[in-house]
Amino acid sequence: MPSRTRKPKRSARSGPARPVQKSRGAKYVYRFDEIRLAERAAGSWDGVRALLGGKGANLAEMTKLKVPVPPGFVVTTAACNAFLAAKSRFPKGLWEEVLE
């Protein structure tokens, strides 16, 4: 039986992706010990989970509770979305935040 090739589904979005703008004062990178900054930026625990992702938020929370966690950082979901929107290019300022 001959195999059929399927056409890829078209994206619901049309046109080129718009660059994602980082709001003034927003961060792309949070250290695990900066969860209070993330809470202020996100407004709620659900917001922190949306900002840092579930694993990042939980590691930051464990750090806050003094559970032994190796030092680390989280790249935000906003940075990930900006990276994808810019066709796999780091958003402006991301690399500098990682190196801080």
N, CA, C and O atoms as a MOPAC input file, in Angstrom:
PM7 MOZYME 1SCF
protein

 N      0.84500 1    -1.16000 1     0.00000 1
 C      0.00000 1     0.00000 1     0.00000 1
 C      0.90200 1     1.23800 1     0.00000 1
 O      1.81100 1     1.32600 1     0.82500 1
 N      0.67200 1     2.18900 1    -0.90100 1
 C      1.52900 1     3.37400 1    -0.94200 1
 C      1.28800 1     4.26100 1     0.27600 1
 O      0.16600 1     4.40000 1     0.76300 1
 N      2.36300 1     4.84400 1     0.73800 1
 C      2.21400 1     5.74300 1     1.89100 1
 C      1.84800 1     7.14000 1     1.41200 1
 O      2.27200 1     7.58900 1     0.34700 1
 N      1.06200 1     7.79800 1     2.21500 1
 C      0.65500 1     9.16300 1     1.88600 1
 C      1.48600 1    10.13700 1     2.69900 1
 O      1.82700 1     9.87900 1     3.85300 1
 N      1.79800 1    11.23900 1     2.08700 1
 C      2.45800 1    12.28800 1     2.85400 1
 C      1.41400 1    13.31600 1     3.22600 1
 O      0.53900 1    13.65700 1     2.43000 1
 N      1.51700 1    13.78800 1     4.40900 1
 C      0.56400 1    14.78800 1     4.88700 1
 C      1.20800 1    16.16100 1     4.85800 1
 O      2.39300 1    16.33300 1     5.14400 1
 N      0.39700 1    17.11000 1     4.51000 1
 C      0.86700 1    18.48600 1     4.54100 1
 C      0.83700 1    18.95600 1     5.98600 1
 O     -0.08900 1    18.63100 1     6.73000 1
 N      1.85300 1    19.72500 1     6.38800 1
 C      1.81300 1    20.24400 1     7.75600 1
 C      0.64700 1    21.19900 1     7.93400 1
 O      0.26600 1    21.92600 1     7.01700 1
 N      0.09000 1    21.18000 1     9.13600 1
 C     -1.02000 1    22.08600 1     9.41900 1
 C     -0.51600 1    23.51600 1     9.41500 1
 O      0.60300 1    23.79600 1     9.84600 1
 N     -1.34000 1    24.40300 1     8.93300 1
 C     -0.98700 1    25.81300 1     8.91300 1
 C     -1.19100 1    26.39600 1    10.29800 1
 O     -2.10100 1    26.01300 1    11.03300 1
 N     -0.33900 1    27.30700 1    10.62100 1
 C     -0.43800 1    27.99400 1    11.90400 1
 C     -1.67300 1    28.87000 1    11.91500 1
 O     -2.07400 1    29.41100 1    10.88500 1
 N     -2.27200 1    29.00500 1    13.08300 1
 C     -3.43600 1    29.87500 1    13.21300 1
 C     -3.03000 1    31.33300 1    13.03500 1
 O     -3.84700 1    32.16900 1    12.64800 1
 N     -1.77300 1    31.63200 1    13.31800 1
 C     -1.26300 1    32.98500 1    13.15400 1
 C     -0.77600 1    33.17800 1    11.73800 1
 O     -0.18200 1    32.27100 1    11.15500 1
 N     -1.01700 1    34.33200 1    11.18400 1
 C     -0.49400 1    34.60400 1     9.85400 1
 C      0.48200 1    35.76000 1     9.93600 1
 O      0.39500 1    36.59400 1    10.83700 1
 N      1.39400 1    35.80600 1     9.01200 1
 C      2.35300 1    36.89100 1     8.96800 1
 C      3.55800 1    36.60200 1     9.84500 1
 O      3.57900 1    35.62000 1    10.58700 1
 N      4.56300 1    37.46900 1     9.75300 1
 C      5.77900 1    37.24400 1    10.53400 1
 C      5.54500 1    37.46600 1    12.02200 1
 O      4.68200 1    38.24400 1    12.42800 1
 N      6.32400 1    36.77300 1    12.80700 1
 C      6.21800 1    36.92100 1    14.26300 1
 C      6.72200 1    38.29700 1    14.67200 1
 O      7.74400 1    38.77100 1    14.17600 1
 N      6.00000 1    38.92500 1    15.57200 1
 C      6.42200 1    40.22600 1    16.09500 1
 C      7.39500 1    40.01000 1    17.23400 1
 O      7.22400 1    39.08400 1    18.02600 1
 N      8.41800 1    40.85500 1    17.33100 1
 C      9.33400 1    40.70000 1    18.45900 1
 C      8.61700 1    40.96400 1    19.77200 1
 O      7.76600 1    41.84800 1    19.86000 1
 N      8.96200 1    40.20300 1    20.77500 1
 C      8.36500 1    40.37600 1    22.09200 1
 C      9.17300 1    41.42900 1    22.83300 1
 O     10.39200 1    41.30500 1    22.95800 1
 N      8.51200 1    42.45000 1    23.31700 1
 C      9.17900 1    43.52800 1    24.04000 1
 C      9.16300 1    43.22500 1    25.53500 1
 O      8.14100 1    42.82300 1    26.09300 1
 N     10.30000 1    43.42200 1    26.16200 1
 C     10.39800 1    43.25800 1    27.60900 1
 C      9.96500 1    44.57200 1    28.23400 1
 O     10.45200 1    45.63800 1    27.85700 1
 N      9.04800 1    44.49500 1    29.19100 1
 C      8.61100 1    45.72400 1    29.84300 1
 C      9.75800 1    46.29100 1    30.67700 1
 O     10.62500 1    45.56100 1    31.15800 1
 N      9.73700 1    47.58300 1    30.83000 1
 C     10.81900 1    48.26300 1    31.54200 1
 C     10.93600 1    47.71900 1    32.97100 1
 O      9.94700 1    47.62100 1    33.69600 1
 N     12.13900 1    47.37700 1    33.34700 1
 C     12.37900 1    46.86800 1    34.68800 1
 C     12.13000 1    45.37100 1    34.82300 1
 O     12.44600 1    44.78400 1    35.85700 1
 N     11.57000 1    44.75100 1    33.79600 1
 C     11.31700 1    43.30600 1    33.84500 1
 C     12.64600 1    42.56200 1    33.71800 1
 O     13.60100 1    43.06200 1    33.12400 1
 N     12.68500 1    41.38300 1    34.27800 1
 C     13.88500 1    40.56000 1    34.22300 1
 C     13.60700 1    39.31200 1    33.39900 1
 O     12.48100 1    38.81600 1    33.35400 1
 N     14.65100 1    38.81500 1    32.75000 1
 C     14.56600 1    37.54700 1    32.04300 1
 C     15.15700 1    36.41500 1    32.87400 1
 O     14.87900 1    35.24700 1    32.60600 1
 N     15.96000 1    36.74000 1    33.86800 1
 C     16.66700 1    35.72900 1    34.65400 1
 C     16.47700 1    36.02700 1    36.14300 1
 O     16.67300 1    37.15800 1    36.58800 1
 N     16.09600 1    35.00500 1    36.90200 1
 C     15.96700 1    35.11400 1    38.36000 1
 C     16.82100 1    34.02700 1    38.99800 1
 O     16.73200 1    32.85900 1    38.62100 1
 N     17.65300 1    34.41500 1    39.96800 1
 C     18.35300 1    33.41100 1    40.76600 1
 C     17.32600 1    32.74200 1    41.67700 1
 O     16.27900 1    33.32100 1    41.96600 1
 N     17.62100 1    31.53600 1    42.12600 1
 C     16.69300 1    30.84100 1    43.02300 1
 C     16.41500 1    31.65100 1    44.28300 1
 O     15.31800 1    31.58200 1    44.83600 1
 N     17.41000 1    32.42300 1    44.74100 1
 C     17.20800 1    33.19700 1    45.96700 1
 C     16.50100 1    34.53600 1    45.71900 1
 O     16.39800 1    35.35000 1    46.63700 1
 N     16.02000 1    34.77300 1    44.51500 1
 C     15.30100 1    36.01000 1    44.19200 1
 C     13.79500 1    35.79000 1    44.03900 1
 O     13.13200 1    36.52600 1    43.30700 1
 N     13.25600 1    34.78700 1    44.72100 1
 C     11.83700 1    34.48200 1    44.54500 1
 C     10.94600 1    35.64800 1    44.98000 1
 O      9.86900 1    35.84600 1    44.41700 1
 N     11.38100 1    36.41000 1    45.96600 1
 C     10.55800 1    37.56100 1    46.39400 1
 C     10.42600 1    38.58500 1    45.26300 1
 O      9.36100 1    39.17800 1    45.09300 1
 N     11.48800 1    38.79800 1    44.49300 1
 C     11.39800 1    39.68400 1    43.32300 1
 C     10.41700 1    39.11700 1    42.29600 1
 O      9.62500 1    39.85100 1    41.70500 1
 N     10.48400 1    37.80800 1    42.09600 1
 C      9.56700 1    37.16400 1    41.15200 1
 C      8.12700 1    37.29400 1    41.63500 1
 O      7.22000 1    37.52200 1    40.83400 1
 N      7.91200 1    37.15100 1    42.94400 1
 C      6.55900 1    37.29400 1    43.50100 1
 C      6.03400 1    38.70900 1    43.28200 1
 O      4.86600 1    38.89600 1    42.94300 1
 N      6.90800 1    39.71600 1    43.47900 1
 C      6.48000 1    41.10000 1    43.24100 1
 C      6.15900 1    41.32200 1    41.76700 1
 O      5.17900 1    41.99100 1    41.43700 1
 N      6.97400 1    40.76700 1    40.88800 1
 C      6.76000 1    40.94700 1    39.45100 1
 C      5.50700 1    40.22400 1    38.97500 1
 O      4.78800 1    40.72300 1    38.10900 1
 N      5.24600 1    39.03800 1    39.54500 1
 C      4.14500 1    38.20100 1    39.06400 1
 C      2.83800 1    38.42600 1    39.81200 1
 O      1.76700 1    38.17200 1    39.26200 1
 N      2.90200 1    38.89300 1    41.04500 1
 C      1.69400 1    39.22000 1    41.79000 1
 C      1.05500 1    38.10300 1    42.59100 1
 O      0.30000 1    38.38200 1    43.52200 1
 N      1.32600 1    36.86000 1    42.26600 1
 C      0.71800 1    35.73400 1    42.98300 1
 C      1.57400 1    34.49100 1    42.74800 1
 O      2.46000 1    34.48600 1    41.89300 1
 N      1.29300 1    33.42900 1    43.52600 1
 C      2.03900 1    32.18900 1    43.32500 1
 C      1.76400 1    31.62100 1    41.93700 1
 O      2.68500 1    31.12200 1    41.29000 1
 N      0.52900 1    31.68300 1    41.46700 1
 C      0.23000 1    31.21500 1    40.10800 1
 C      1.00600 1    32.03300 1    39.08300 1
 O      1.47700 1    31.50300 1    38.07700 1
 N      1.13300 1    33.32300 1    39.35000 1
 C      1.91600 1    34.18500 1    38.47000 1
 C      3.39200 1    33.81600 1    38.46800 1
 O      4.04500 1    33.85200 1    37.42600 1
 N      3.92000 1    33.45800 1    39.64800 1
 C      5.32000 1    33.02900 1    39.74400 1
 C      5.51700 1    31.75300 1    38.94000 1
 O      6.50100 1    31.61700 1    38.21200 1
 N      4.58500 1    30.82200 1    39.07200 1
 C      4.68400 1    29.57200 1    38.29900 1
 C      4.61200 1    29.84100 1    36.80400 1
 O      5.29300 1    29.18000 1    36.02000 1
 N      3.79400 1    30.80500 1    36.40300 1
 C      3.70600 1    31.15900 1    34.98300 1
 C      4.99300 1    31.84900 1    34.52200 1
 O      5.43300 1    31.65400 1    33.38900 1
 N      5.58800 1    32.64600 1    35.39100 1
 C      6.79800 1    33.39100 1    35.04800 1
 C      8.03500 1    32.50100 1    35.01500 1
 O      8.83900 1    32.58000 1    34.08600 1
 N      8.18500 1    31.65200 1    36.03300 1
 C      9.39100 1    30.83600 1    36.17200 1
 C      9.22000 1    29.40000 1    35.69200 1
 O     10.20300 1    28.66800 1    35.57600 1
 N      8.00000 1    28.99200 1    35.41500 1
 C      7.74800 1    27.59000 1    35.11400 1
 C      7.63700 1    26.82800 1    36.43000 1
 O      8.12700 1    27.29000 1    37.46000 1
 N      7.00900 1    25.69200 1    36.39900 1
 C      6.76900 1    24.92700 1    37.62000 1
 C      8.04100 1    24.49800 1    38.32700 1
 O      8.16000 1    24.66600 1    39.54000 1
 N      8.99300 1    23.94600 1    37.58500 1
 C     10.22900 1    23.46900 1    38.20200 1
 C     11.03200 1    24.63300 1    38.78400 1
 O     11.52200 1    24.54500 1    39.91000 1
 N     11.16800 1    25.71100 1    38.03100 1
 C     11.92000 1    26.87000 1    38.51700 1
 C     11.28400 1    27.48000 1    39.74800 1
 O     11.98100 1    27.83500 1    40.69800 1
 N      9.96300 1    27.60700 1    39.74100 1
 C      9.25300 1    28.17600 1    40.89000 1
 C      9.42500 1    27.29100 1    42.11900 1
 O      9.63800 1    27.79200 1    43.22300 1
 N      9.33300 1    25.99000 1    41.93200 1
 C      9.47100 1    25.07600 1    43.07200 1
 C     10.89200 1    25.07600 1    43.63100 1
 O     11.07000 1    25.02600 1    44.84800 1
 N     11.90900 1    25.13100 1    42.76400 1
 C     13.28900 1    25.20600 1    43.25400 1
 C     13.53100 1    26.51100 1    44.00900 1
 O     14.21500 1    26.52000 1    45.03300 1
 N     12.97600 1    27.60400 1    43.50900 1
 C     13.10300 1    28.88900 1    44.20200 1
 C     12.40200 1    28.84100 1    45.55800 1
 O     12.92200 1    29.35600 1    46.54800 1
 N     11.23100 1    28.22600 1    45.60100 1
 C     10.49200 1    28.10000 1    46.86600 1
 C     11.26800 1    27.23400 1    47.85900 1
 O     11.32100 1    27.55400 1    49.04600 1
 N     11.86700 1    26.14300 1    47.38500 1
 C     12.67200 1    25.29200 1    48.26100 1
 C     13.86600 1    26.06600 1    48.82200 1
 O     14.22300 1    25.90000 1    49.98900 1
 N     14.48100 1    26.91000 1    47.99200 1
 C     15.59200 1    27.74800 1    48.45300 1
 C     15.11900 1    28.69000 1    49.55100 1
 O     15.79900 1    28.87100 1    50.56000 1
 N     13.94100 1    29.29400 1    49.34800 1
 C     13.37200 1    30.20300 1    50.35000 1
 C     13.12600 1    29.47700 1    51.67100 1
 O     13.29300 1    30.06600 1    52.73900 1
 N     12.73500 1    28.21500 1    51.60900 1
 C     12.45500 1    27.41900 1    52.80400 1
 C     13.72000 1    26.81700 1    53.42200 1
 O     13.64300 1    26.04700 1    54.37900 1
 N     14.89100 1    27.17400 1    52.86500 1
 C     16.19800 1    26.71100 1    53.36200 1
 C     16.43100 1    25.22000 1    53.13200 1
 O     17.25000 1    24.61000 1    53.81900 1
 N     15.72100 1    24.63000 1    52.17300 1
 C     15.99800 1    23.25300 1    51.76700 1
 C     17.30100 1    23.30100 1    50.96500 1
 O     17.47100 1    24.20100 1    50.14200 1
 N     18.22600 1    22.35700 1    51.18200 1
 C     19.48600 1    22.40500 1    50.43800 1
 C     19.25200 1    22.22200 1    48.92900 1
 O     18.86700 1    21.14800 1    48.46800 1
 N     19.49300 1    23.28400 1    48.19500 1
 C     19.35800 1    23.28600 1    46.73800 1
 C     20.62700 1    23.92500 1    46.18500 1
 O     21.02400 1    24.99000 1    46.66000 1
 N     21.27600 1    23.31000 1    45.19600 1
 C     22.45400 1    23.95500 1    44.61600 1
 C     22.08200 1    25.33300 1    44.06400 1
 O     20.96400 1    25.53100 1    43.58800 1
 N     23.01700 1    26.28500 1    44.12800 1
 C     22.71300 1    27.60600 1    43.58200 1
 C     22.36600 1    27.48700 1    42.10200 1
 O     22.94400 1    26.67300 1    41.38200 1
 N     21.43600 1    28.29100 1    41.66700 1
 C     21.04600 1    28.23900 1    40.26600 1
 C     20.18100 1    29.41600 1    39.89300 1
 O     19.94200 1    30.31800 1    40.69500 1
 N     19.71700 1    29.39000 1    38.66300 1
 C     18.86700 1    30.46700 1    38.16900 1
 C     17.83600 1    29.90600 1    37.20700 1
 O     17.94500 1    28.77300 1    36.73900 1
 N     16.84500 1    30.71300 1    36.92800 1
 C     15.77000 1    30.33600 1    36.01700 1
 C     15.68700 1    31.39700 1    34.92200 1
 O     15.69400 1    32.59500 1    35.20400 1
 N     15.60900 1    30.95300 1    33.68900 1
 C     15.31800 1    31.84900 1    32.56900 1
 C     13.79900 1    31.84900 1    32.43100 1
 O     13.18800 1    30.78500 1    32.33100 1
 N     13.19300 1    33.01500 1    32.42600 1
 C     11.73500 1    33.12200 1    32.47900 1
 C     11.05300 1    32.62000 1    31.21200 1
 O     11.66900 1    32.49000 1    30.15500 1
 N      9.77600 1    32.34700 1    31.35500 1
 C      8.97900 1    31.95100 1    30.19700 1
 C      8.87300 1    33.10600 1    29.20700 1
 O      8.73900 1    32.87500 1    28.00500 1
 N      8.93200 1    34.34900 1    29.69500 1
 C      8.91700 1    35.50800 1    28.79300 1
 C     10.15600 1    35.50200 1    27.90300 1
 O     10.07200 1    35.83000 1    26.72000 1
 N     11.30600 1    35.13100 1    28.46700 1
 C     12.53400 1    35.03800 1    27.67600 1
 C     12.41200 1    33.93000 1    26.63500 1
 O     12.84100 1    34.09100 1    25.49300 1
 N     11.82900 1    32.81300 1    27.03500 1
 C     11.62100 1    31.70500 1    26.09600 1
 C     10.70600 1    32.12900 1    24.95500 1
 O     10.99300 1    31.85400 1    23.79000 1
 N      9.61200 1    32.79300 1    25.28400 1
 C      8.68800 1    33.25900 1    24.24500 1
 C      9.35300 1    34.27100 1    23.32200 1
 O      9.13100 1    34.24500 1    22.11200 1
 N     10.17000 1    35.16500 1    23.88400 1
 C     10.88000 1    36.15500 1    23.06700 1
 C     11.88500 1    35.46400 1    22.15100 1
 O     12.04100 1    35.85800 1    20.99500 1
 N     12.56600 1    34.44000 1    22.65700 1
 C     13.52300 1    33.66600 1    21.86700 1
 C     12.82600 1    32.99400 1    20.68300 1
 O     13.32000 1    33.03500 1    19.55600 1
 N     11.69000 1    32.38300 1    20.94600 1
 C     10.95000 1    31.71100 1    19.87600 1
 C     10.39800 1    32.70500 1    18.86100 1
 O     10.42100 1    32.44100 1    17.65900 1
 N      9.90400 1    33.83900 1    19.33500 1
 C      9.35400 1    34.85200 1    18.43500 1
 C     10.43800 1    35.47100 1    17.55900 1
 O     10.15900 1    35.91100 1    16.44300 1
 N     11.66800 1    35.50700 1    18.05800 1
 C     12.78000 1    36.09600 1    17.31100 1
 C     13.52000 1    35.04700 1    16.48700 1
 O     14.67500 1    35.24800 1    16.11200 1
 N     12.86200 1    33.94400 1    16.21100 1
 C     13.43100 1    32.86400 1    15.39300 1
 C     14.76200 1    32.36300 1    15.95800 1
 O     15.78300 1    32.34400 1    15.27100 1
 N     14.72100 1    31.96300 1    17.21500 1
 C     15.85300 1    31.35100 1    17.91700 1
 C     17.02700 1    32.30300 1    18.12700 1
 O     18.18500 1    31.89400 1    18.04700 1
 N     16.73000 1    33.56100 1    18.39400 1
 C     17.76600 1    34.53200 1    18.74700 1
 C     17.48300 1    35.02300 1    20.16300 1
 O     16.33600 1    35.27900 1    20.53100 1
 N     18.55700 1    35.15100 1    20.95300 1
 C     18.38100 1    35.63900 1    22.32000 1
 C     17.78700 1    37.03700 1    22.30400 1
 O     18.20700 1    37.88000 1    21.51100 1
 N     16.81500 1    37.29100 1    23.16900 1
 C     16.30200 1    38.66000 1    23.27600 1
 C     17.38300 1    39.57900 1    23.85500 1
 O     18.26600 1    39.13900 1    24.59200 1
 N     17.29300 1    40.84500 1    23.50800 1
 C     18.27700 1    41.82500 1    23.96100 1
 C     18.33500 1    41.84400 1    25.49400 1
 O     17.31100 1    41.95400 1    26.16800 1
 N     19.53100 1    41.73700 1    26.01500 1
 C     19.74000 1    41.80200 1    27.45500 1
 C     19.74600 1    40.46100 1    28.16900 1
 O     20.17500 1    40.38800 1    29.32100 1
 N     19.28300 1    39.40200 1    27.52300 1
 C     19.21100 1    38.09900 1    28.20400 1
 C     20.59300 1    37.60100 1    28.60500 1
 O     20.81000 1    37.23800 1    29.76200 1
 N     21.51900 1    37.58000 1    27.67100 1
 C     22.83500 1    37.02200 1    27.95700 1
 C     23.52900 1    37.80400 1    29.07200 1
 O     24.19400 1    37.21700 1    29.92600 1
 N     23.37200 1    39.12000 1    29.06200 1
 C     23.97100 1    39.94400 1    30.11300 1
 C     23.38700 1    39.59500 1    31.48300 1
 O     24.11200 1    39.57900 1    32.47800 1
 N     22.09400 1    39.32000 1    31.53900 1
 C     21.47300 1    38.92200 1    32.81400 1
 C     21.99200 1    37.57000 1    33.28500 1
 O     22.18200 1    37.36500 1    34.48400 1
 N     22.22400 1    36.64800 1    32.35700 1
 C     22.75200 1    35.32800 1    32.73000 1
 C     24.14200 1    35.48200 1    33.33900 1
 O     24.48100 1    34.79700 1    34.30500 1
 N     24.94300 1    36.37800 1    32.77700 1
 C     26.32300 1    36.54400 1    33.23600 1
 C     26.45100 1    37.33300 1    34.53800 1
 O     27.51600 1    37.31600 1    35.15500 1
 N     25.39900 1    38.02100 1    34.97000 1
 C     25.46700 1    38.81000 1    36.21800 1
 C     25.68200 1    37.94500 1    37.42800 1
 O     25.76100 1    38.45500 1    38.54600 1

